[in-house]
Amino acid sequence: MAFGPYLLLATLEGLVMAGVLALTALGLSLVFGVMRVVNVAHGEFYMLGAVLAWWFASLVGGHPALGFLLALVASPLVVAGVAFIADRLVLRRLNYAPEATIVATIGLLYIIQQLALTFYGPEARPVQAPFDMRLDLPWFGYSAYKLAVIAASAVLMLATWFVLTRTRIGLVMRATQYDRETAQAFGIPVGRVYAGVFAAGAALAALAAVLVVPIRQAHYLMGLDPLLLSFIVVIIGGLGSLRGTVVAAVFIGLSDGIISMFFSPTLAKMLATLLVALVLVFRPQGLFGTTAR
């Protein structure tokens, strides 16, 4: 096979990874951008979304699309509810202090992971894709569902951008981000805004997990890689920057897919880590981040 087919396949696989990674990292970046909280448990919300997707899909018989649609709606809602409760019971009581919330979310990580191990088990379980079609490309057939994942990720990111920049909810979130005390003085319920943002960030991670679980099986330890890659993305793009998150996710996803195809996955991770180090040295705020004033 010539070079072209391999490059096209690597690019498509990289775009699938980029779409899922962008959604996951977007949730992490949103929480930090508004709340200034580094959510170490973000990967476990991703894992919980995948595990719940398997459970919801298994409740529905008949066509696989019915179970998948139920999982796509219910799983992010449940994960958002868990995150909302965690914010009210833990983060709020710590007054969102950076050091304390890091320790608290590490504890939350282990709690969610061990609960998943207890009730879900150590097995990796698949969720059947809502449709099983292959599209004929110039050199080979490719999964139509993977292309749908790319499209769905793009639509969800555009929807997030619209909410943040064109709605009253986004205006309130941005006001809280820029000046918490002034926003509170103008009657904005900062506590409820923080709880909603934390829930929304977790829901984005769960959405990404539901989209990817027909491709990669649900497992109770599957949250580690998305967490590390999400941190890489938000550091490169700039914490709190929507544009930076998307650009960095596409770059990391494509480079990982292409380098893994022609060289090795280990080299791809090494180069991503090296890029993070260079960004931290020469532009600590990230490529699209702004320097704090």
C-alpha positions in Angstrom: 0.0 0.0 0.0 1.3 3.5 -0.9 2.0 6.3 1.5 -1.4 8.1 0.8 -3.8 5.5 2.3 -1.7 5.2 5.5 -1.7 9.0 5.9 -5.5 9.2 5.3 -6.2 6.5 7.8 -3.9 8.0 10.4 -5.5 11.5 9.8 -9.0 10.1 10.3 -8.1 8.2 13.4 -6.4 11.3 14.7 -9.5 13.4 14.1 -11.6 10.9 16.0 -9.2 11.2 18.9 -9.1 15.0 18.6 -12.8 15.3 18.7 -13.2 13.2 21.9 -10.2 14.9 23.5 -11.4 18.4 22.7 -14.7 17.7 24.5 -13.0 16.2 27.5 -10.4 19.0 27.7 -13.1 21.6 27.2 -14.8 20.5 30.4 -11.5 20.7 32.3 -10.6 24.1 30.8 -14.1 25.5 31.6 -13.9 24.5 35.2 -10.5 26.1 35.6 -11.4 29.2 33.6 -14.4 30.1 35.7 -13.7 28.5 39.1 -9.9 28.4 39.1 -10.2 24.8 40.3 -7.8 22.1 38.9 -10.2 19.1 38.8 -8.0 16.0 39.1 -11.1 13.8 39.1 -12.1 14.9 35.6 -10.9 11.6 34.1 -13.1 9.7 36.5 -16.1 11.6 35.4 -15.2 10.5 31.8 -14.9 6.9 33.1 -18.2 7.2 34.9 -19.9 8.4 31.7 -18.6 5.3 29.9 -19.7 2.9 32.6 -23.1 4.4 32.8 -23.4 4.4 29.0 -22.9 0.6 29.1 -25.5 0.3 31.9 -28.1 2.4 30.2 -27.6 0.7 26.8 -28.0 -2.7 28.5 -31.4 -1.7 29.8 -32.9 -1.3 26.3 -33.6 -4.1 24.0 -34.1 -4.0 20.3 -32.2 -1.8 17.9 -28.8 -0.7 19.4 -29.6 3.0 18.5 -32.3 3.1 21.2 -29.9 2.1 24.0 -27.2 4.4 22.7 -29.6 7.4 22.5 -30.7 6.7 26.1 -27.1 6.6 27.2 -26.3 9.7 25.3 -29.0 11.7 27.2 -29.0 10.0 30.6 -25.3 9.4 31.2 -24.2 13.0 31.0 -27.1 14.1 33.2 -26.3 11.6 35.9 -22.6 12.5 35.8 -23.5 16.2 36.0 -25.7 15.4 39.0 -22.8 13.6 40.7 -20.5 16.6 40.0 -23.1 19.1 41.3 -23.4 17.2 44.6 -19.6 16.9 44.9 -19.4 20.7 44.5 -22.0 21.4 47.1 -20.7 18.9 49.7 -17.0 19.3 49.2 -15.6 22.1 47.0 -18.0 24.8 48.4 -17.1 24.0 52.0 -13.4 24.5 51.0 -14.3 27.9 49.6 -12.7 26.7 46.3 -9.2 27.2 47.7 -6.7 25.9 45.0 -4.6 23.7 47.2 -7.5 22.3 49.1 -9.6 21.5 46.0 -6.7 19.7 44.3 -6.5 17.3 47.4 -10.3 17.0 47.5 -10.6 16.1 43.8 -7.8 13.5 44.2 -9.9 12.0 46.9 -13.0 12.2 44.7 -11.0 10.4 41.9 -10.3 7.4 44.2 -13.9 7.3 45.5 -15.5 7.2 42.0 -12.9 4.7 40.8 -13.4 2.3 43.7 -17.2 2.6 43.5 -17.0 1.7 39.8 -14.8 -1.3 40.6 -17.2 -2.4 43.3 -20.5 -2.1 41.3 -19.3 -2.5 37.7 -16.4 -4.8 38.1 -12.9 -5.1 36.5 -14.1 -6.3 33.1 -14.0 -4.1 30.0 -17.4 -4.1 28.4 -18.4 -2.8 24.9 -21.4 -0.7 23.9 -22.7 -1.5 20.5 -22.6 1.5 18.0 -26.0 2.9 17.0 -25.3 2.0 13.4 -22.9 -0.3 11.6 -21.9 1.1 8.2 -18.7 1.6 6.3 -18.1 4.4 3.8 -16.1 3.7 0.7 -13.1 6.1 0.6 -10.6 6.2 -2.3 -8.4 3.4 -0.9 -10.5 1.6 1.8 -13.7 1.5 3.7 -14.0 3.4 6.9 -16.5 3.3 9.8 -19.3 5.8 9.4 -19.8 5.9 13.1 -16.3 7.2 13.6 -17.0 10.0 11.1 -20.2 10.7 13.1 -18.1 11.1 16.3 -16.0 13.7 14.6 -19.1 15.6 13.4 -20.9 15.3 16.8 -17.8 16.6 18.6 -17.7 19.6 16.3 -21.4 20.3 16.8 -21.1 20.1 20.6 -18.1 22.4 20.7 -19.9 24.9 18.6 -22.9 24.7 20.9 -20.6 25.3 23.9 -19.1 28.3 22.2 -22.6 29.7 21.4 -23.7 29.3 25.1 -20.5 30.9 26.4 -20.5 33.9 24.0 -24.0 34.5 22.9 -26.3 33.8 25.9 -27.1 35.3 29.3 -25.8 32.1 31.0 -22.4 32.6 29.3 -22.4 36.3 30.2 -23.0 35.4 33.9 -20.2 32.8 33.7 -17.8 35.2 32.2 -18.6 37.9 34.7 -18.0 35.4 37.6 -14.7 34.4 35.9 -13.4 38.0 35.6 -14.4 39.3 39.1 -16.1 37.1 41.6 -16.6 39.8 44.2 -18.1 42.3 41.8 -20.4 39.7 40.3 -21.6 38.8 43.7 -22.2 42.5 44.5 -24.4 42.7 41.4 -26.6 39.9 42.7 -25.1 37.0 40.7 -25.4 33.8 42.7 -21.7 32.8 42.4 -22.1 29.6 44.4 -24.8 28.3 42.0 -22.8 29.4 39.0 -19.7 27.4 40.3 -21.9 24.4 40.9 -23.4 24.6 37.4 -20.0 25.1 35.8 -18.5 22.1 37.6 -21.5 20.0 36.5 -21.2 21.2 32.9 -17.5 20.3 32.8 -18.3 16.8 34.0 -21.1 16.4 31.6 -18.8 17.3 28.6 -16.4 14.6 29.8 -19.3 12.1 30.0 -20.5 13.1 26.5 -17.1 12.4 25.1 -17.0 9.0 26.9 -20.5 8.0 25.5 -19.3 8.9 22.0 -16.1 6.9 22.3 -17.3 3.8 24.2 -18.6 2.0 21.1 -15.0 2.3 19.8 -13.1 1.7 23.1 -14.7 -0.5 25.7 -15.8 0.8 29.1 -13.4 0.0 31.9 -13.0 1.3 35.5 -9.4 2.4 34.8 -10.1 4.2 31.5 -10.0 7.7 33.0 -6.2 8.1 33.4 -5.2 8.6 29.7 -8.0 11.2 29.0 -7.0 13.1 32.2 -3.3 13.3 31.2 -4.1 14.2 27.6 -6.6 16.8 28.7 -4.0 18.5 30.9 -1.6 18.5 28.0 -4.2 20.1 25.8 -5.2 22.8 28.2 -1.6 23.6 29.1 -0.7 24.0 25.4 -3.8 25.9 24.4 -4.1 28.0 27.6 -6.2 27.3 30.7 -9.6 28.7 30.2 -9.2 29.4 26.5 -11.9 27.7 24.4 -10.1 28.4 21.1 -6.8 27.2 22.5 -8.4 24.0 23.8 -9.8 23.2 20.4 -6.6 24.0 18.5 -4.4 22.1 20.9 -6.7 19.1 20.8 -6.8 18.9 17.0 -3.0 19.3 17.0 -2.4 16.6 19.6 -5.0 14.2 18.1 -3.6 14.5 14.6 0.0 14.3 15.7 -0.7 11.3 17.9 -2.6 9.5 15.1 0.1 10.1 12.4 3.1 9.6 14.6 1.6 6.4 16.1 0.9 5.1 12.6 4.3 5.7 11.1 6.6 5.4 14.2 5.2 4.5 17.6 2.6 5.6 20.2 5.4 6.1 22.7 7.2 8.6 20.5 3.9 10.5 20.1 3.5 10.8 23.8 7.1 11.9 24.2 6.8 14.7 21.7 3.5 15.9 23.3 5.3 16.0 26.7 8.2 17.8 25.2 5.8 20.4 23.7 4.2 20.9 27.1 7.7 21.6 28.6 8.5 24.1 25.9 5.2 25.9 26.3 5.7 26.1 30.1 9.2 27.5 29.6 8.6 30.1 26.9 4.8 30.8 27.2 3.5 29.7 30.6 0.0 31.0 29.9 -0.4 28.8 26.9 -0.5 29.6 23.2 -3.9 31.3 23.4 -4.0 32.1 27.1 -3.8 35.6 28.6 -1.4 36.7 31.3 -3.2 37.3 34.6 -3.4 40.9 35.6 
